[in-house]
Amino acid sequence: MITEGSNLLPSGNKPGKRYARHILFGLVLVLVVLATFSHNFTLKDQRSTLFPGFLGGHKHPKKKNVIFFVSDGMGPASLSMTRSFQQFTDGLTFDHMLNLDEFFVGSSRTRSSNSLVTDSAAGATAFSCGLKTYNGAIGVDPNGQPCGTLLEAAKLQGYLTGLVVTTRITDATPASFSAHADRRSMEQLIAQHQLGEYELGRMVDLMIGGGRTSFYPKGAAASPYGIRGSRTDGRDLIKEAVADGWHYVGDRESFNTLSEGDNVKLPLLALLADYDIPFEIDRLDSEYPSLKEEAMTAINALSKATRDSDQGFFLLVEGSRIDHAGHLNDPAAQVREVTAYDETFKAVVEYAKNSDVETVIISTSDHETGGLVTARQVSKAYPDYLWLPEVLAKAQHSCEYLARKLIQKKLQTSETSKGNLVKFIKHEIVEAGLGINDYTDEDIKELESLIDTPGFLMDKLTDMVSFRAQLGWTTHGHSAVDVNIYAYSNKDGLKSKILDKLGGNHENIEIGHFMRNYLGLDLKKVTEMIKNTTHTQEFVSSASEENYFEYIPSFLKEIEI
Ligand SMILES: *[C@@H]1O[C@H](CO)[C@@H](O)[C@H](O)[C@H]1NC(C)=O
């Protein structure tokens, strides 16, 4: 209270004192009016919208949002590479950091139950079910028994849920939160689960990504969605989903009508490509949204839909194709993928900073891909200590894009005009595409000879870049190196709690445990509920195989012949 002796206003000055009393009286009056006014509002919500923080903190004190970022296949070297790339391209000093760097808390050990080197399925199930399982397992334990996931438990406990990816929505990471399958290649079954065709019914409120292929029939020439459906049971799950109440969005134009989340009706099924959304380096903004647009659309939609609820939402955001660039050993594509992921993370943190709902954001990787090293010995001589980001800056497309372009060109080129093909390789692929001018005739001959073997063709293209940049790759698969953990919360006390639990070096399953405990989820109960869930399907080699070429079938299927 302000008293007579208060030094708020100069004492001994009578008009001043009177003035202070007036102010005080006025202030009390305003407070009383505000309190009465706000109390008379029937919706708690309107009160806190009008007077955020008024009369004590959050509108729903226990309301929580969790946004879980997975940078698929991003190891420490990808971060170092991207940081240096940005410093070079933007002319920044050595102390320029990635947005993520500021939120570093620790590292995660990634092995699966049956291998020191995990795949994305076991890696994601470690987060979603909080247990170690075998490579290829989607939401099932080492015995093949379905295990309750964070997303399912959150939904059953009143949260809204969402999945945002840049690859197929049926791919291992999103699938491990929303489906149960003995093998990751059972993408037809995974699609069914994701739409609610299992014991629990619909658990996902929003899906944005690629992977339309597993939702509509193979060979359906008259399909309204495209010509690359892969379902072998003849079912049109998109049609069924719409009849079931889902709102379907299938292209950029209809995605725009979502107005960045302001105009979303849940449940939302946004399948924006048959397989992958193109790499960021190749992406045409007129045709596909960015990861940031996808994520912000999802967050705005889920925030809006939970505005009047005591429960928030659980959202998975995956930088899916960092991993693909790693498998392809394509550093020019990868630095742009990591940058897009990093920008998305920043936008989401900014969102949380301005939200009055308690929000936890965690970012980690399931594993490293490619065995990337930011150094490479390129001759017998003792190596110089350097690598050259300018080589990546000159490259204008991914090897995936350039290989596709070259294959299409060959299909259109007759035997008699082979000279044109060689010119095309030199000028369009190597000079314009890779930004390389110091190639040899041998390089061009080799590229020409590899057109019929896309895997080797892409390998040659990326190696021309990596060699010149002096970047090393040790594998087309995954590696066992520890990956980083990043975290943010808009609630101060929580930051130290997160550091306490996730700071330092941890097993990947502990990240799942942290989210489970934070949201107070009962995964065991869910596991009990899904005991009888069908988790197997006649093996169908659809979009993915558990090997390095997992993306190549989709790449080939997408070529228009
Ligand atoms: C699973 O199936 C068995 C046998 O049909 C049945 O007794 C049990 O109640 C089912 N469990 C659940 C959780 O549906």
The ligand as an ORCA input file, in Angstrom:
! r2SCAN-3c Opt
* xyz 0 1
  C      -8.340    -59.235    -26.721
  O      -8.894    -60.437    -27.229
  C      -9.231    -61.371    -26.233
  C      -9.650    -62.659    -26.921
  O     -10.597    -62.402    -27.925
  C     -10.323    -60.789    -25.332
  O     -10.650    -61.693    -24.316
  C      -9.802    -59.487    -24.716
  O     -10.829    -58.870    -23.980
  C      -9.311    -58.535    -25.787
  N      -8.643    -57.436    -25.153
  C      -8.911    -56.161    -25.427
  C      -8.181    -55.154    -24.651
  O      -9.694    -55.820    -26.308
*
